[in-house]
Amino acid sequence: MSCLTNLSQVIIVIVEDHPDTRRLLTDFLTRRGAHVIQASDAAEGLQAIERHHPDVILSDIWLPYRSGFDLLKDVRCLDSENRNVPVIAMTALGGIVERQKALAAGFQGLLEKPFGPDQLLSLLQSVLR
């Protein structure tokens, strides 16, 4: 298991359109002490980011209306307090091409669904350093 099991004081915004996935991620991360804010689309996510100043953002790539790529662009245009927050992409469309596309766009990492708790904690540990 990853070294990062205590996420106290870590604020995480989850932008995910599937309610079950949002709930599972929220439950898992809050059990480890994180303060989690949920959003179901990019617009809600951007509002949550501006309001809560998270330490990290977990965003699905394929969201309704505007994609995770659009959200990432919007985040990078925010004020200095929010523009450099690490953003981790989540997608059911895995593979090398998708990973390269996400990293080239500026995501700090990519989680391919379904992913396990160790993968999530390891990537969080990496971006929160």
C-alpha positions in Angstrom: 0.0 0.0 0.0 1.1 3.5 -0.7 2.8 5.6 2.0 0.1 8.3 1.7 -2.7 7.0 3.8 -3.4 10.2 5.8 -4.8 13.0 3.7 -5.7 15.3 6.6 -5.6 19.0 5.6 -5.7 18.1 1.9 -8.5 19.7 -0.1 -9.6 17.7 -3.2 -12.1 18.7 -5.9 -13.6 15.8 -7.7 -15.2 16.6 -11.1 -17.0 13.5 -12.3 -20.4 13.1 -14.0 -21.1 9.6 -12.7 -22.7 9.9 -9.2 -21.5 6.4 -8.1 -17.9 7.1 -9.0 -18.1 10.5 -7.2 -19.5 8.9 -4.1 -16.9 6.0 -4.1 -14.0 8.4 -4.5 -15.4 10.8 -1.9 -15.9 8.0 0.6 -12.5 6.6 0.1 -10.7 10.0 0.3 -12.6 11.3 3.3 -11.9 8.1 5.2 -8.2 9.1 4.8 -8.9 12.6 6.1 -9.3 14.6 2.9 -11.8 17.4 2.6 -13.6 16.5 -0.7 -15.8 18.8 -2.8 -17.8 17.2 -5.5 -18.8 18.6 -8.9 -20.7 16.9 -11.7 -19.5 19.0 -14.6 -16.7 21.4 -15.6 -18.7 24.5 -14.7 -19.5 23.3 -11.2 -15.9 22.2 -10.9 -14.5 25.6 -11.8 -16.8 27.2 -9.2 -15.7 24.8 -6.5 -12.0 25.4 -7.4 -12.4 29.2 -7.1 -14.3 28.9 -3.8 -12.3 26.2 -2.1 -8.7 26.6 -3.4 -7.9 22.9 -3.5 -4.6 21.2 -3.2 -5.4 18.8 -6.1 -8.2 18.3 -8.7 -9.4 14.9 -9.9 -11.3 15.4 -13.2 -12.9 13.0 -15.6 -11.9 13.8 -19.1 -15.2 13.1 -20.8 -17.7 15.3 -19.0 -21.1 16.6 -20.3 -21.1 20.1 -22.0 -17.3 20.8 -21.5 -14.5 18.3 -21.2 -11.8 17.9 -18.6 -9.5 19.4 -21.1 -11.6 22.5 -21.2 -11.7 22.6 -17.4 -7.9 22.3 -17.3 -7.6 25.3 -19.6 -9.9 27.3 -17.4 -8.0 26.4 -14.3 -4.7 27.6 -15.8 -6.3 31.0 -16.5 -7.4 31.5 -12.8 -5.7 33.7 -10.3 -2.3 32.8 -9.0 -3.7 31.0 -5.9 -5.5 28.4 -8.2 -3.8 28.3 -11.5 -1.0 26.0 -10.5 -3.0 23.4 -8.7 -2.2 19.8 -9.9 -5.0 18.3 -12.0 -5.2 14.6 -12.4 -7.3 13.2 -15.3 -9.5 10.2 -15.0 -10.8 8.3 -18.1 -12.3 5.0 -19.1 -10.5 5.3 -22.5 -7.1 4.2 -21.4 -4.0 3.5 -23.4 -0.8 5.1 -24.5 -2.4 7.6 -26.9 -4.8 8.9 -24.2 -2.1 9.2 -21.6 0.2 11.1 -24.0 -2.7 13.4 -25.0 -3.5 14.1 -21.3 0.0 14.8 -20.3 0.7 16.9 -23.3 -2.4 19.0 -22.4 -0.9 19.7 -18.9 -2.5 17.1 -16.6 -0.1 16.0 -13.9 -1.2 12.4 -14.3 -3.8 10.0 -15.7 -5.8 7.4 -13.9 -7.4 4.8 -16.2 -10.8 3.5 -15.0 -11.2 1.3 -13.3 -8.2 2.1 -11.0 -7.4 0.8 -7.6 -6.8 2.6 -4.3 -3.0 2.1 -4.5 -2.9 3.7 -7.9 -4.9 6.7 -6.7 -2.9 7.2 -3.5 0.4 6.8 -5.3 -0.5 9.4 -7.9 -1.8 11.8 -5.2 1.5 11.3 -3.2 3.4 12.1 -6.4 1.6 15.4 -7.2 1.3 16.6 -3.6 5.0 16.6 -3.0 
